[in-house]
Amino acid sequence: MSQQPGKSIDLTSPLIVGIVTDSESLDAVTSSAESASFCDLLEIRLDAFPNFDTSSLKALNDNDLPKLFTARDPIEKGMNSLSVEHREQLLRLALPFANLIDVELRNFEQMKELIEDARRSGVSVVGSFHDFDRFPEDTVRTCFANTRSADVVKIAVHLDTENELDVLEDAFRNRQFSTPAAFMGMGPLGQESRLRALRLGSVLNYGFLGAPNAPGQWSARELREHLDKMERP
C-alpha cells in the first residue's frame, strides 16, 4: 500500500499500524522499506523524539508507507512531558510528511488551528482518548456518541474484566456516527480486545515494531497474521 503524504487513506477496513517509539525501530523504517512491509501505515510517536527536525522527517520518505504522526499528551501517558506548544510544533513540522495526525479529543479546542491547517493540507485527523489505569465507562460512551469533528475516533482504555471488554465492544458497535473508529484495551485483556477489534472492523490496529509501549499489545507482524487468517474464506 503506497501512499503520498497529504493523501487520504482508505479507512473502510481494518489497517495494521506499526508503532515507532524508539531509535532502533526508527532506524529500521528509515533505512529499509521492507522493515515494516506487513504494516498498512506507520505511527511515528513524535513525543518519543522531542528533537525531531525536518531532516529526520525527510529520512522517513525512504519508507513509502502512509504515516500517522502523534505527539501524545503527557496526561494520556505521552513521553518526555512535552508541553502543548511543543507538541503542536512537532505536529506542524510533520504535516508535509503526514497522511494522518493524532490529536487527543481533550486538546481539540486548543489545537483547533492545527486541525484546520491539517485538513486544508489533505491530512486526516484522528481524535483519540486513552486511559492506561482504569475503564471510564461514561467517557467511553461519550466518545462514541460524538466525533467532535474527528475523521477517525480512537479509544484505548485499561481493561480488567470481561464485562468491561463487553461494554467497550458494545459502545463501539452502537456508536452514534458513521465516522471510522477504532478501539483497543490495555492490561490483562489487552490482547483479546485487539483481536475482537479486528473482527469487528476497528480501523486502526496498533502493533509494536521494536518493543511494546503499552500493556497488552501484539507485535504488528502478529496482528497482520491474525488479520490474514480472519480474512481467509
KOLZA-69019 format. One record per residue (C-alpha): residue in three letters; residue number from 1; x, z, y. Coordinates in Angstrom, 2 decimals. Last residue first. Layout:
! KOLZA-69019
<site><residuo>ALA</residuo><num>NUM</num><c1>X</c1><c3>Z</c3><c2>Y</c2></site>
...
This chain:
! KOLZA-69019
<site><residuo>PRO</residuo><num>233</num><c1>-12.59</c1><c3>3.32</c3><c2>-17.87</c2></site>
<site><residuo>ARG</residuo><num>232</num><c1>-9.38</c1><c3>4.56</c3><c2>-16.19</c2></site>
<site><residuo>GLU</residuo><num>231</num><c1>-9.91</c1><c3>6.02</c3><c2>-12.71</c2></site>
<site><residuo>MET</residuo><num>230</num><c1>-9.64</c1><c3>9.64</c3><c2>-13.83</c2></site>
<site><residuo>LYS</residuo><num>229</num><c1>-6.34</c1><c3>8.99</c3><c2>-15.62</c2></site>
<site><residuo>ASP</residuo><num>228</num><c1>-4.89</c1><c3>7.32</c3><c2>-12.51</c2></site>
<site><residuo>LEU</residuo><num>227</num><c1>-5.98</c1><c3>10.29</c3><c2>-10.40</c2></site>
<site><residuo>HIS</residuo><num>226</num><c1>-4.25</c1><c3>12.78</c3><c2>-12.70</c2></site>
<site><residuo>GLU</residuo><num>225</num><c1>-1.03</c1><c3>10.74</c3><c2>-12.74</c2></site>
<site><residuo>ARG</residuo><num>224</num><c1>-1.10</c1><c3>10.37</c3><c2>-8.96</c2></site>
<site><residuo>LEU</residuo><num>223</num><c1>-1.60</c1><c3>14.13</c3><c2>-8.60</c2></site>
<site><residuo>GLU</residuo><num>222</num><c1>1.40</c1><c3>14.75</c3><c2>-10.86</c2></site>
<site><residuo>ARG</residuo><num>221</num><c1>3.58</c1><c3>12.46</c3><c2>-8.71</c2></site>
<site><residuo>ALA</residuo><num>220</num><c1>2.46</c1><c3>14.21</c3><c2>-5.52</c2></site>
<site><residuo>SER</residuo><num>219</num><c1>3.51</c1><c3>17.55</c3><c2>-7.01</c2></site>
<site><residuo>TRP</residuo><num>218</num><c1>0.64</c1><c3>19.91</c3><c2>-7.62</c2></site>
<site><residuo>GLN</residuo><num>217</num><c1>-0.08</c1><c3>22.72</c3><c2>-5.20</c2></site>
<site><residuo>GLY</residuo><num>216</num><c1>-1.47</c1><c3>26.17</c3><c2>-5.99</c2></site>
<site><residuo>PRO</residuo><num>215</num><c1>0.46</c1><c3>28.20</c3><c2>-3.42</c2></site>
<site><residuo>ALA</residuo><num>214</num><c1>1.52</c1><c3>26.16</c3><c2>-0.37</c2></site>
<site><residuo>ASN</residuo><num>213</num><c1>4.81</c1><c3>24.54</c3><c2>0.65</c2></site>
<site><residuo>PRO</residuo><num>212</num><c1>5.83</c1><c3>23.36</c3><c2>-2.81</c2></site>
<site><residuo>ALA</residuo><num>211</num><c1>9.38</c1><c3>21.95</c3><c2>-3.04</c2></site>
<site><residuo>GLY</residuo><num>210</num><c1>10.54</c1><c3>18.35</c3><c2>-2.60</c2></site>
<site><residuo>LEU</residuo><num>209</num><c1>7.77</c1><c3>15.78</c3><c2>-2.80</c2></site>
<site><residuo>PHE</residuo><num>208</num><c1>4.78</c1><c3>18.12</c3><c2>-2.64</c2></site>
<site><residuo>GLY</residuo><num>207</num><c1>1.23</c1><c3>16.98</c3><c2>-3.21</c2></site>
<site><residuo>TYR</residuo><num>206</num><c1>-1.68</c1><c3>16.57</c3><c2>-0.81</c2></site>
<site><residuo>ASN</residuo><num>205</num><c1>-4.98</c1><c3>14.91</c3><c2>-1.69</c2></site>
<site><residuo>LEU</residuo><num>204</num><c1>-6.65</c1><c3>13.28</c3><c2>1.29</c2></site>
<site><residuo>VAL</residuo><num>203</num><c1>-9.99</c1><c3>11.53</c3><c2>0.58</c2></site>
<site><residuo>SER</residuo><num>202</num><c1>-11.86</c1><c3>14.11</c3><c2>-1.46</c2></site>
<site><residuo>GLY</residuo><num>201</num><c1>-13.73</c1><c3>11.80</c3><c2>-3.81</c2></site>
<site><residuo>LEU</residuo><num>200</num><c1>-15.47</c1><c3>14.35</c3><c2>-6.02</c2></site>
<site><residuo>ARG</residuo><num>199</num><c1>-13.10</c1><c3>13.89</c3><c2>-8.96</c2></site>
<site><residuo>LEU</residuo><num>198</num><c1>-10.04</c1><c3>14.26</c3><c2>-6.74</c2></site>
<site><residuo>ALA</residuo><num>197</num><c1>-11.44</c1><c3>17.44</c3><c2>-5.20</c2></site>
<site><residuo>ARG</residuo><num>196</num><c1>-12.10</c1><c3>18.88</c3><c2>-8.65</c2></site>
<site><residuo>LEU</residuo><num>195</num><c1>-8.45</c1><c3>18.30</c3><c2>-9.50</c2></site>
<site><residuo>ARG</residuo><num>194</num><c1>-7.40</c1><c3>19.97</c3><c2>-6.25</c2></site>
<site><residuo>SER</residuo><num>193</num><c1>-9.63</c1><c3>22.99</c3><c2>-6.90</c2></site>
<site><residuo>GLU</residuo><num>192</num><c1>-8.06</c1><c3>23.50</c3><c2>-10.35</c2></site>
<site><residuo>GLN</residuo><num>191</num><c1>-4.58</c1><c3>23.56</c3><c2>-8.81</c2></site>
<site><residuo>GLY</residuo><num>190</num><c1>-5.48</c1><c3>26.02</c3><c2>-6.09</c2></site>
<site><residuo>LEU</residuo><num>189</num><c1>-7.46</c1><c3>28.44</c3><c2>-8.24</c2></site>
<site><residuo>PRO</residuo><num>188</num><c1>-4.90</c1><c3>31.27</c3><c2>-8.15</c2></site>
<site><residuo>GLY</residuo><num>187</num><c1>-3.77</c1><c3>30.57</c3><c2>-4.56</c2></site>
<site><residuo>MET</residuo><num>186</num><c1>-4.70</c1><c3>27.64</c3><c2>-2.38</c2></site>
<site><residuo>GLY</residuo><num>185</num><c1>-7.82</c1><c3>25.52</c3><c2>-2.41</c2></site>
<site><residuo>MET</residuo><num>184</num><c1>-8.46</c1><c3>21.97</c3><c2>-1.34</c2></site>
<site><residuo>PHE</residuo><num>183</num><c1>-10.97</c1><c3>19.96</c3><c2>0.64</c2></site>
<site><residuo>ALA</residuo><num>182</num><c1>-11.03</c1><c3>16.50</c3><c2>2.16</c2></site>
<site><residuo>ALA</residuo><num>181</num><c1>-13.50</c1><c3>14.59</c3><c2>4.28</c2></site>
<site><residuo>PRO</residuo><num>180</num><c1>-14.37</c1><c3>11.06</c3><c2>5.37</c2></site>
<site><residuo>THR</residuo><num>179</num><c1>-17.05</c1><c3>11.03</c3><c2>8.11</c2></site>
<site><residuo>SER</residuo><num>178</num><c1>-20.58</c1><c3>10.64</c3><c2>6.74</c2></site>
<site><residuo>PHE</residuo><num>177</num><c1>-21.80</c1><c3>13.92</c3><c2>8.22</c2></site>
<site><residuo>GLN</residuo><num>176</num><c1>-23.74</c1><c3>17.01</c3><c2>7.16</c2></site>
<site><residuo>ARG</residuo><num>175</num><c1>-21.56</c1><c3>18.13</c3><c2>4.29</c2></site>
<site><residuo>ASN</residuo><num>174</num><c1>-23.53</c1><c3>18.75</c3><c2>1.11</c2></site>
<site><residuo>ARG</residuo><num>173</num><c1>-20.88</c1><c3>17.86</c3><c2>-1.46</c2></site>
<site><residuo>PHE</residuo><num>172</num><c1>-18.12</c1><c3>19.53</c3><c2>0.58</c2></site>
<site><residuo>ALA</residuo><num>171</num><c1>-20.11</c1><c3>22.73</c3><c2>1.07</c2></site>
<site><residuo>ASP</residuo><num>170</num><c1>-20.94</c1><c3>22.77</c3><c2>-2.65</c2></site>
<site><residuo>GLU</residuo><num>169</num><c1>-17.28</c1><c3>22.36</c3><c2>-3.59</c2></site>
<site><residuo>LEU</residuo><num>168</num><c1>-16.30</c1><c3>25.26</c3><c2>-1.34</c2></site>
<site><residuo>VAL</residuo><num>167</num><c1>-19.13</c1><c3>27.42</c3><c2>-2.74</c2></site>
<site><residuo>ASP</residuo><num>166</num><c1>-18.12</c1><c3>26.59</c3><c2>-6.32</c2></site>
<site><residuo>LEU</residuo><num>165</num><c1>-14.48</c1><c3>27.42</c3><c2>-5.55</c2></site>
<site><residuo>GLU</residuo><num>164</num><c1>-15.55</c1><c3>30.76</c3><c2>-4.08</c2></site>
<site><residuo>ASN</residuo><num>163</num><c1>-17.63</c1><c3>31.45</c3><c2>-7.19</c2></site>
<site><residuo>GLU</residuo><num>162</num><c1>-14.69</c1><c3>30.62</c3><c2>-9.43</c2></site>
<site><residuo>THR</residuo><num>161</num><c1>-12.78</c1><c3>33.42</c3><c2>-7.74</c2></site>
<site><residuo>ASP</residuo><num>160</num><c1>-9.57</c1><c3>34.00</c3><c2>-5.74</c2></site>
<site><residuo>LEU</residuo><num>159</num><c1>-9.47</c1><c3>30.95</c3><c2>-3.47</c2></site>
<site><residuo>HIS</residuo><num>158</num><c1>-7.46</c1><c3>30.62</c3><c2>-0.27</c2></site>
<site><residuo>VAL</residuo><num>157</num><c1>-8.62</c1><c3>27.85</c3><c2>2.06</c2></site>
<site><residuo>ALA</residuo><num>156</num><c1>-7.86</c1><c3>24.22</c3><c2>2.95</c2></site>
<site><residuo>ILE</residuo><num>155</num><c1>-10.45</c1><c3>22.16</c3><c2>4.85</c2></site>
<site><residuo>LYS</residuo><num>154</num><c1>-9.80</c1><c3>18.62</c3><c2>6.09</c2></site>
<site><residuo>VAL</residuo><num>153</num><c1>-12.21</c1><c3>16.57</c3><c2>8.24</c2></site>
<site><residuo>VAL</residuo><num>152</num><c1>-11.31</c1><c3>12.91</c3><c2>8.85</c2></site>
<site><residuo>ASP</residuo><num>151</num><c1>-12.01</c1><c3>10.84</c3><c2>11.98</c2></site>
<site><residuo>ALA</residuo><num>150</num><c1>-12.56</c1><c3>14.05</c3><c2>13.94</c2></site>
<site><residuo>SER</residuo><num>149</num><c1>-15.38</c1><c3>14.06</c3><c2>16.52</c2></site>
<site><residuo>ARG</residuo><num>148</num><c1>-16.01</c1><c3>17.81</c3><c2>16.22</c2></site>
<site><residuo>THR</residuo><num>147</num><c1>-16.85</c1><c3>16.96</c3><c2>12.59</c2></site>
<site><residuo>ASN</residuo><num>146</num><c1>-19.80</c1><c3>19.38</c3><c2>12.45</c2></site>
<site><residuo>ALA</residuo><num>145</num><c1>-21.53</c1><c3>20.80</c3><c2>9.37</c2></site>
<site><residuo>PHE</residuo><num>144</num><c1>-18.55</c1><c3>20.78</c3><c2>7.01</c2></site>
<site><residuo>CYS</residuo><num>143</num><c1>-16.58</c1><c3>22.91</c3><c2>9.45</c2></site>
<site><residuo>THR</residuo><num>142</num><c1>-19.49</c1><c3>25.33</c3><c2>9.80</c2></site>
<site><residuo>ARG</residuo><num>141</num><c1>-19.78</c1><c3>25.73</c3><c2>6.02</c2></site>
<site><residuo>VAL</residuo><num>140</num><c1>-16.08</c1><c3>26.53</c3><c2>5.73</c2></site>
<site><residuo>THR</residuo><num>139</num><c1>-16.25</c1><c3>28.92</c3><c2>8.68</c2></site>
<site><residuo>ASP</residuo><num>138</num><c1>-19.13</c1><c3>30.86</c3><c2>7.12</c2></site>
<site><residuo>GLU</residuo><num>137</num><c1>-17.36</c1><c3>31.07</c3><c2>3.75</c2></site>
<site><residuo>PRO</residuo><num>136</num><c1>-14.05</c1><c3>32.42</c3><c2>5.07</c2></site>
<site><residuo>PHE</residuo><num>135</num><c1>-12.10</c1><c3>32.47</c3><c2>1.77</c2></site>
<site><residuo>ARG</residuo><num>134</num><c1>-8.95</c1><c3>34.50</c3><c2>2.32</c2></site>
<site><residuo>ASP</residuo><num>133</num><c1>-5.21</c1><c3>34.52</c3><c2>2.99</c2></site>
<site><residuo>PHE</residuo><num>132</num><c1>-4.00</c1><c3>30.93</c3><c2>3.42</c2></site>
<site><residuo>ASP</residuo><num>131</num><c1>-6.78</c1><c3>29.95</c3><c2>5.84</c2></site>
<site><residuo>HIS</residuo><num>130</num><c1>-6.52</c1><c3>26.36</c3><c2>7.00</c2></site>
<site><residuo>PHE</residuo><num>129</num><c1>-8.76</c1><c3>24.14</c3><c2>9.17</c2></site>
<site><residuo>SER</residuo><num>128</num><c1>-8.19</c1><c3>20.48</c3><c2>9.94</c2></site>
<site><residuo>GLY</residuo><num>127</num><c1>-9.37</c1><c3>17.63</c3><c2>12.15</c2></site>
<site><residuo>VAL</residuo><num>126</num><c1>-7.55</c1><c3>14.49</c3><c2>11.02</c2></site>
<site><residuo>VAL</residuo><num>125</num><c1>-7.22</c1><c3>11.98</c3><c2>13.85</c2></site>
<site><residuo>SER</residuo><num>124</num><c1>-6.89</c1><c3>8.21</c3><c2>13.42</c2></site>
<site><residuo>VAL</residuo><num>123</num><c1>-4.25</c1><c3>6.24</c3><c2>15.34</c2></site>
<site><residuo>GLY</residuo><num>122</num><c1>-5.40</c1><c3>2.96</c3><c2>16.91</c2></site>
<site><residuo>SER</residuo><num>121</num><c1>-3.38</c1><c3>3.55</c3><c2>20.07</c2></site>
<site><residuo>ARG</residuo><num>120</num><c1>-6.52</c1><c3>4.29</c3><c2>22.11</c2></site>
<site><residuo>ARG</residuo><num>119</num><c1>-7.43</c1><c3>6.77</c3><c2>19.36</c2></site>
<site><residuo>ALA</residuo><num>118</num><c1>-4.12</c1><c3>8.56</c3><c2>19.72</c2></site>
<site><residuo>ASP</residuo><num>117</num><c1>-4.44</c1><c3>8.70</c3><c2>23.50</c2></site>
<site><residuo>GLU</residuo><num>116</num><c1>-7.87</c1><c3>10.32</c3><c2>23.20</c2></site>
<site><residuo>ILE</residuo><num>115</num><c1>-6.55</c1><c3>12.86</c3><c2>20.71</c2></site>
<site><residuo>LEU</residuo><num>114</num><c1>-3.57</c1><c3>13.65</c3><c2>22.96</c2></site>
<site><residuo>GLU</residuo><num>113</num><c1>-5.91</c1><c3>14.10</c3><c2>25.93</c2></site>
<site><residuo>LYS</residuo><num>112</num><c1>-8.14</c1><c3>16.51</c3><c2>23.97</c2></site>
<site><residuo>MET</residuo><num>111</num><c1>-5.26</c1><c3>18.60</c3><c2>22.71</c2></site>
<site><residuo>GLN</residuo><num>110</num><c1>-6.50</c1><c3>21.92</c3><c2>24.10</c2></site>
<site><residuo>GLU</residuo><num>109</num><c1>-10.10</c1><c3>21.05</c3><c2>23.15</c2></site>
<site><residuo>PHE</residuo><num>108</num><c1>-9.23</c1><c3>20.01</c3><c2>19.61</c2></site>
<site><residuo>ASN</residuo><num>107</num><c1>-7.00</c1><c3>23.03</c3><c2>19.01</c2></site>
<site><residuo>ARG</residuo><num>106</num><c1>-9.31</c1><c3>25.12</c3><c2>16.78</c2></site>
<site><residuo>LEU</residuo><num>105</num><c1>-10.08</c1><c3>21.97</c3><c2>14.77</c2></site>
<site><residuo>GLU</residuo><num>104</num><c1>-6.39</c1><c3>21.82</c3><c2>13.93</c2></site>
<site><residuo>VAL</residuo><num>103</num><c1>-4.83</c1><c3>18.48</c3><c2>14.81</c2></site>
<site><residuo>ASP</residuo><num>102</num><c1>-3.45</c1><c3>16.10</c3><c2>12.17</c2></site>
<site><residuo>ILE</residuo><num>101</num><c1>-2.14</c1><c3>12.68</c3><c2>13.17</c2></site>
<site><residuo>LEU</residuo><num>100</num><c1>-2.87</c1><c3>9.37</c3><c2>11.47</c2></site>
<site><residuo>ASN</residuo><num>99</num><c1>-1.32</c1><c3>5.90</c3><c2>11.27</c2></site>
<site><residuo>ALA</residuo><num>98</num><c1>1.74</c1><c3>7.07</c3><c2>13.13</c2></site>
<site><residuo>PHE</residuo><num>97</num><c1>5.02</c1><c3>5.53</c3><c2>14.33</c2></site>
<site><residuo>PRO</residuo><num>96</num><c1>4.05</c1><c3>4.93</c3><c2>17.98</c2></site>
<site><residuo>LEU</residuo><num>95</num><c1>2.25</c1><c3>8.34</c3><c2>17.99</c2></site>
<site><residuo>ALA</residuo><num>94</num><c1>5.26</c1><c3>10.37</c3><c2>16.78</c2></site>
<site><residuo>LEU</residuo><num>93</num><c1>6.59</c1><c3>11.37</c3><c2>20.20</c2></site>
<site><residuo>ARG</residuo><num>92</num><c1>3.08</c1><c3>12.42</c3><c2>21.21</c2></site>
<site><residuo>LEU</residuo><num>91</num><c1>2.88</c1><c3>14.59</c3><c2>18.07</c2></site>
<site><residuo>LEU</residuo><num>90</num><c1>6.19</c1><c3>16.27</c3><c2>18.88</c2></site>
<site><residuo>GLN</residuo><num>89</num><c1>5.14</c1><c3>16.98</c3><c2>22.49</c2></site>
<site><residuo>GLU</residuo><num>88</num><c1>1.80</c1><c3>18.36</c3><c2>21.31</c2></site>
<site><residuo>ARG</residuo><num>87</num><c1>3.59</c1><c3>20.75</c3><c2>19.00</c2></site>
<site><residuo>HIS</residuo><num>86</num><c1>5.95</c1><c3>21.90</c3><c2>21.75</c2></site>
<site><residuo>GLU</residuo><num>85</num><c1>3.08</c1><c3>22.50</c3><c2>24.16</c2></site>
<site><residuo>VAL</residuo><num>84</num><c1>1.05</c1><c3>24.35</c3><c2>21.51</c2></site>
<site><residuo>SER</residuo><num>83</num><c1>4.03</c1><c3>26.63</c3><c2>20.98</c2></site>
<site><residuo>LEU</residuo><num>82</num><c1>6.06</c1><c3>26.37</c3><c2>17.78</c2></site>
<site><residuo>SER</residuo><num>81</num><c1>6.36</c1><c3>29.42</c3><c2>15.53</c2></site>
<site><residuo>ASN</residuo><num>80</num><c1>9.02</c1><c3>27.79</c3><c2>13.29</c2></site>
<site><residuo>MET</residuo><num>79</num><c1>6.60</c1><c3>26.71</c3><c2>10.55</c2></site>
<site><residuo>GLY</residuo><num>78</num><c1>2.83</c1><c3>26.42</c3><c2>10.79</c2></site>
<site><residuo>LYS</residuo><num>77</num><c1>0.92</c1><c3>29.06</c3><c2>8.85</c2></site>
<site><residuo>GLU</residuo><num>76</num><c1>-2.53</c1><c3>28.42</c3><c2>10.37</c2></site>
<site><residuo>ILE</residuo><num>75</num><c1>-1.89</c1><c3>30.68</c3><c2>13.37</c2></site>
<site><residuo>PRO</residuo><num>74</num><c1>1.53</c1><c3>28.98</c3><c2>13.53</c2></site>
<site><residuo>ASP</residuo><num>73</num><c1>-0.31</c1><c3>25.74</c3><c2>14.45</c2></site>
<site><residuo>ARG</residuo><num>72</num><c1>0.92</c1><c3>22.85</c3><c2>12.31</c2></site>
<site><residuo>ALA</residuo><num>71</num><c1>2.68</c1><c3>19.85</c3><c2>13.78</c2></site>
<site><residuo>THR</residuo><num>70</num><c1>1.35</c1><c3>17.11</c3><c2>11.51</c2></site>
<site><residuo>PHE</residuo><num>69</num><c1>2.16</c1><c3>13.41</c3><c2>11.34</c2></site>
<site><residuo>LEU</residuo><num>68</num><c1>0.40</c1><c3>11.13</c3><c2>8.85</c2></site>
<site><residuo>LYS</residuo><num>67</num><c1>2.36</c1><c3>8.03</c3><c2>7.89</c2></site>
<site><residuo>PRO</residuo><num>66</num><c1>1.49</c1><c3>4.79</c3><c2>6.15</c2></site>
<site><residuo>LEU</residuo><num>65</num><c1>4.12</c1><c3>3.78</c3><c2>3.56</c2></site>
<site><residuo>ASP</residuo><num>64</num><c1>6.72</c1><c3>1.35</c3><c2>4.87</c2></site>
<site><residuo>ASN</residuo><num>63</num><c1>9.75</c1><c3>3.51</c3><c2>4.13</c2></site>
<site><residuo>ASP</residuo><num>62</num><c1>12.72</c1><c3>2.27</c3><c2>6.14</c2></site>
<site><residuo>ASN</residuo><num>61</num><c1>10.49</c1><c3>2.91</c3><c2>9.15</c2></site>
<site><residuo>LEU</residuo><num>60</num><c1>11.27</c1><c3>6.60</c3><c2>8.71</c2></site>
<site><residuo>ALA</residuo><num>59</num><c1>14.61</c1><c3>6.04</c3><c2>10.45</c2></site>
<site><residuo>LYS</residuo><num>58</num><c1>12.70</c1><c3>5.26</c3><c2>13.63</c2></site>
<site><residuo>LEU</residuo><num>57</num><c1>11.28</c1><c3>8.77</c3><c2>13.62</c2></site>
<site><residuo>SER</residuo><num>56</num><c1>14.71</c1><c3>10.36</c3><c2>13.43</c2></site>
<site><residuo>SER</residuo><num>55</num><c1>15.92</c1><c3>8.13</c3><c2>16.25</c2></site>
<site><residuo>THR</residuo><num>54</num><c1>12.89</c1><c3>9.10</c3><c2>18.35</c2></site>
<site><residuo>ASP</residuo><num>53</num><c1>13.57</c1><c3>12.81</c3><c2>18.04</c2></site>
<site><residuo>PHE</residuo><num>52</num><c1>12.80</c1><c3>15.65</c3><c2>15.64</c2></site>
<site><residuo>ASN</residuo><num>51</num><c1>14.16</c1><c3>18.96</c3><c2>16.92</c2></site>
<site><residuo>PRO</residuo><num>50</num><c1>11.23</c1><c3>21.04</c3><c2>15.63</c2></site>
<site><residuo>PHE</residuo><num>49</num><c1>11.64</c1><c3>19.66</c3><c2>12.08</c2></site>
<site><residuo>ALA</residuo><num>48</num><c1>9.41</c1><c3>21.83</c3><c2>9.88</c2></site>
<site><residuo>ASP</residuo><num>47</num><c1>6.76</c1><c3>21.79</c3><c2>12.62</c2></site>
<site><residuo>LEU</residuo><num>46</num><c1>6.93</c1><c3>18.00</c3><c2>12.35</c2></site>
<site><residuo>ARG</residuo><num>45</num><c1>5.41</c1><c3>18.09</c3><c2>8.88</c2></site>
<site><residuo>ILE</residuo><num>44</num><c1>5.63</c1><c3>14.42</c3><c2>7.94</c2></site>
<site><residuo>GLU</residuo><num>43</num><c1>2.68</c1><c3>13.54</c3><c2>5.72</c2></site>
<site><residuo>LEU</residuo><num>42</num><c1>3.36</c1><c3>10.39</c3><c2>3.72</c2></site>
<site><residuo>LEU</residuo><num>41</num><c1>0.85</c1><c3>7.83</c3><c2>2.51</c2></site>
<site><residuo>ASP</residuo><num>40</num><c1>-0.51</c1><c3>6.24</c3><c2>-0.66</c2></site>
<site><residuo>CYS</residuo><num>39</num><c1>2.01</c1><c3>8.03</c3><c2>-2.87</c2></site>
<site><residuo>PHE</residuo><num>38</num><c1>3.50</c1><c3>6.87</c3><c2>-6.21</c2></site>
<site><residuo>SER</residuo><num>37</num><c1>6.18</c1><c3>4.91</c3><c2>-4.33</c2></site>
<site><residuo>ALA</residuo><num>36</num><c1>7.55</c1><c3>8.15</c3><c2>-2.90</c2></site>
<site><residuo>SER</residuo><num>35</num><c1>11.29</c1><c3>7.71</c3><c2>-3.50</c2></site>
<site><residuo>GLU</residuo><num>34</num><c1>10.95</c1><c3>3.95</c3><c2>-3.99</c2></site>
<site><residuo>ALA</residuo><num>33</num><c1>11.14</c1><c3>3.12</c3><c2>-0.27</c2></site>
<site><residuo>SER</residuo><num>32</num><c1>14.56</c1><c3>4.74</c3><c2>-0.26</c2></site>
<site><residuo>SER</residuo><num>31</num><c1>16.73</c1><c3>6.16</c3><c2>2.52</c2></site>
<site><residuo>THR</residuo><num>30</num><c1>14.07</c1><c3>7.55</c3><c2>4.84</c2></site>
<site><residuo>VAL</residuo><num>29</num><c1>11.91</c1><c3>8.90</c3><c2>2.01</c2></site>
<site><residuo>ALA</residuo><num>28</num><c1>14.83</c1><c3>10.64</c3><c2>0.29</c2></site>
<site><residuo>ASP</residuo><num>27</num><c1>16.37</c1><c3>12.05</c3><c2>3.47</c2></site>
<site><residuo>LEU</residuo><num>26</num><c1>13.02</c1><c3>13.60</c3><c2>4.40</c2></site>
<site><residuo>SER</residuo><num>25</num><c1>12.64</c1><c3>15.04</c3><c2>0.89</c2></site>
<site><residuo>GLU</residuo><num>24</num><c1>16.04</c1><c3>16.74</c3><c2>1.15</c2></site>
<site><residuo>SER</residuo><num>23</num><c1>15.62</c1><c3>17.81</c3><c2>4.77</c2></site>
<site><residuo>ASP</residuo><num>22</num><c1>12.45</c1><c3>19.76</c3><c2>4.07</c2></site>
<site><residuo>THR</residuo><num>21</num><c1>8.71</c1><c3>19.56</c3><c2>4.71</c2></site>
<site><residuo>VAL</residuo><num>20</num><c1>7.71</c1><c3>16.03</c3><c2>3.67</c2></site>
<site><residuo>ILE</residuo><num>19</num><c1>4.31</c1><c3>16.07</c3><c2>1.96</c2></site>
<site><residuo>GLY</residuo><num>18</num><c1>3.27</c1><c3>13.12</c3><c2>-0.23</c2></site>
<site><residuo>VAL</residuo><num>17</num><c1>-0.40</c1><c3>12.27</c3><c2>0.28</c2></site>
<site><residuo>ILE</residuo><num>16</num><c1>-2.34</c1><c3>10.75</c3><c2>-2.62</c2></site>
<site><residuo>LEU</residuo><num>15</num><c1>-5.49</c1><c3>8.94</c3><c2>-1.50</c2></site>
<site><residuo>PRO</residuo><num>14</num><c1>-9.04</c1><c3>9.34</c3><c2>-2.76</c2></site>
<site><residuo>SER</residuo><num>13</num><c1>-11.48</c1><c3>6.55</c3><c2>-1.82</c2></site>
<site><residuo>THR</residuo><num>12</num><c1>-13.21</c1><c3>5.28</c3><c2>1.35</c2></site>
<site><residuo>LEU</residuo><num>11</num><c1>-10.42</c1><c3>6.18</c3><c2>3.76</c2></site>
<site><residuo>ASP</residuo><num>10</num><c1>-8.92</c1><c3>2.72</c3><c2>4.15</c2></site>
<site><residuo>ILE</residuo><num>9</num><c1>-6.21</c1><c3>3.32</c3><c2>6.72</c2></site>
<site><residuo>SER</residuo><num>8</num><c1>-6.34</c1><c3>2.38</c3><c2>10.40</c2></site>
<site><residuo>LYS</residuo><num>7</num><c1>-3.37</c1><c3>0.64</c3><c2>11.97</c2></site>
<site><residuo>GLY</residuo><num>6</num><c1>-1.26</c1><c3>2.36</c3><c2>14.61</c2></site>
<site><residuo>PRO</residuo><num>5</num><c1>1.87</c1><c3>2.15</c3><c2>12.50</c2></site>
<site><residuo>GLN</residuo><num>4</num><c1>1.85</c1><c3>-0.74</c3><c2>10.02</c2></site>
<site><residuo>GLN</residuo><num>3</num><c1>0.52</c1><c3>-0.30</c3><c2>6.50</c2></site>
<site><residuo>SER</residuo><num>2</num><c1>1.85</c1><c3>-1.24</c3><c2>3.08</c2></site>
<site><residuo>MET</residuo><num>1</num><c1>0.00</c1><c3>0.00</c3><c2>0.00</c2></site>
